[in-house]
Amino acid sequence: MARQFVAIGECMVEFAPTLDGTYAVGFAGDTFNTAWYVRQLTERDKLGVTYVSAVGDDDLSRRLTCFVESAGITPAFATIESASPGVYMIFLNNGERSFQYWRSQSAARRLADDLGALEAAAAGDMVYFSGITLAILDETARRRLLSALTDAAGRGAEIVFDPNLRSRLWQSAEDMCAWTTRAASVAAIVLPSFEDEAVHFKDCGPEDTAKRYLECGVRLVVVKNGEGQLVVRSADGDGFQFQPVPVPEVVDTTAAGDSFNAAFLVDYLERGRAREAVRAGCALAAHVIGSRGALVPVSQLDLIACRNRLSA
């Protein structure tokens, strides 16, 4: 039987800028982006990929579901009557992106309503969620989700959490930090970004971020740090730093962290060696930020070329 990777969150309608000044319509979202890249990097008979969310009963929801299926990902979607997907637009300035969202009525806010579907999907070998997954839910749904993830961990699933701190989605920064810490405590692997952690948790350096998450009971922490050194630390005291090679031209940083997470987790799930998995993550992220949009087609040849550049 193929191993299973399960991601939980919100897939949205994306309006992404094109070279001619118009916008292309697609579908994306932080945990979905990671699931999409996981699917790109693996053979279907070796790793199944499932996405847990909720959609409406409108045409956009049907198109989103078809898109997920066409990508080779199994949708585990609850259908919410008279709801629809969230929408966001990307704005670019010298490769850096900002976003505007229309998601207050997103069906994905009720993704934890159907615990039966959630618990069945969360029996995978690796289950991945983010701080954004938590942020769009109400408190009752957050508790329900974390309880389901705790149960999945008890059945042997490896729980992976990307804090992906976005304070505008939360009632308060204090609320965000409290739920982030609570979510980390159910995870085996945490994949934070130092820039965000420094702002909201006042960490002085990536080592501080790693230490704080290890104190939550996490087994492995990988602290992403843009062009700076990544820090990897484990509960058994092992760890290392890794310096990515600068990317010649940054076109669009959308999904940089999401793609890193995908390649890291695929490699780590297959081989269990964090150093090689970090190299794979940096390689894919370097490829992705050289193109526009969240979902950039990638082949094994692309990834091999990036890895070769990193080792040059």
Helices and strands as residue ranges (DSSP letters): E 3-8, E 12-17, E 23-28, H 30-41, E 47-55, H 59-70, E 74-79, E 87-93, E 96-102, G 107-110, H 115-121, E 126-130, H 131-135, H 139-154, E 158-162, G 167-169, H 173-184, E 189-190, H 194-201, H 206-214, E 220-223, E 230-234, E 239-242, H 256-271, H 274-288, H 300-311
